[in-house]
Amino acid sequence: MKLLRKVTSWGPWALLLVSLFGFADTAYLTVKHFKGEIPPCVLFSGCDTVTSSSYSTIGPIPIALLGLLFYFAVFLLTLIFLDRRNNQALKLIFFAAIPAFLFSMWLLYVQLFVLHAACIYCMFSVLTSSLVFIVSTLGYLQISRSPAEM
């Protein structure tokens, strides 16, 4: 598969870009949370419902802060991979992306079927975590099949 053979050339750059977008999104939501403000909803009308629900925090910690830490870690690990061609960095991204993706899918379910509301910022984070999962999975498959080609 040609895409799989080339993922370590374009994949890290995609991870950097996506993690920056995810970081910006979750940083915005985290700041809004700690300021006690509701982010304005542009495309959907449920940002207030979603961001003020009991599902938006784990105890005192906003879910957005967890996302921010995830995207920051992906960004740093990607830089490590680019600098040192360290396959362990890509593996760590992949193994972190699995629970992040699954948690994002659960939060998407909560938005749509429990709260019956949608938040554009939260949906964007679902998209970015899904892209991190897809790209890191392709990278993991490549380095698992042919580590000597790196």
N, C-alpha and C positions, 0 to 999 in steps of 0.2 A: 504494500500500500504506500503510494508515493507521499501522501500527506503525513503518514506516520514517520517515514524516514526523514522528513524535513522539519518536524515539529521542534527540534532543539535549536533550529536556526531562527524561526519566527516566534515560537512559543513563549520564550522568556520576555520578548518585547511586548507581546500581547498581554502577558501576565502583569508586566509593569504598568501598562496603560490601564488595564481593567482594575488593577488594585488601586491606582490613583483615583479613578472615578469612584470606586467603592468607598475609599477612604474619605473623599470629599463629601459624598452623600451621607455617610454615617457620622462624620464630624459635624455636619450641619444639624443632623437630628439630635446628636448628643448635646450640642450647645443649646438648641431649642429646649430640650428636656430640662437641663439644669437652670435655664432662665425661666422655666415655667411657661413657655410660650408654645402655642400650637403653630406648626408650619402651615403656610397658606397652601391650599389644595388647588392645583392648576387643572388637571384633567379629571380627577375624581372628586367626590364630595365627602370622602370618609376619613380624611387625615386626622380630624379631631377625634373621631371615634376610635381609630386605630392607635394613635399615639398617646391617648389618655386612658386606654383600657388596661386592665390588670395584666394583659398579655405583653404589654410593652416594657415590663421590667421583670427582673428576677430579684426579689427583695428590693433593696434600694438601687440596684444596678440597672440602668437602662439597657435594653437589648441592643440599641444602636452603639453603645460603648463596646460591647462584645464584638460587633461587626467591625468597628474602627480598629480594634486590636488585631482582629483577623487580617484585615486588609493591610495593615502596617507590617505584620509578620510576613505576609505573602510578598510585599514589596521588598523587604530586607532580604528574605531568602532568595528572591529572584536576583537581586544585586550580587549576592554571594555566588550564586550559580554563574552569572555572567563574568564575574571577576576571576573565579577560580575553577570554573567548569566542574564544580563539586556536585556530583549526582545525588548526594545525600540531601542537599538543599531542595532539589526537585522532588525527591521522595517525601520530604517533610511537608512540602506544599500539598502534594497529593493526599497524604494521610490527614492533613488538617482540613482539606477541602471536602472530604467525605462527610464528616459530621456537620460542617458549615452548610453544605448543600442540603442535607437531610433536614436540618433545623430550619433552613429557609423554606423548604417545601412544607414543613409543618406550619410555619408562620403564614405562608400563603393560604393554606387550608383554613387557618383560624380567621384570617381576614375575610375570605370569601364565604365560608360556610358557617362560621360561628358568629362573627361580628356583622356579617353582611355589609361590609364596608371595604373600601380600598384606599390605600395611601400611595400616591405616585412615588414618593421617596422610598417607601418600603418595597414597592414593586421593582424599582430600579435596583435595589440591593439584592432582590431575588435574582434579577437578571445578571448582575455582576458576580454573585457567588456561583451561579450556574455556569457562567463562562470560565471562572477560575477552575471549577470542577472539571469541565470538559477539556480545557487546555492542559491542565495538570494530569488528567487521566491519559491523554495522548502522549504527553512527555514521559509519564511513568511507564507506559507500555513500550515506548521506544527504548528507554534505558534498560528496561528489564529484558528485552529481547536481544539487544546488541550493545552491551556496555563498552566493548572495545572500539566501536565506531565513534564514540564521543570524542 
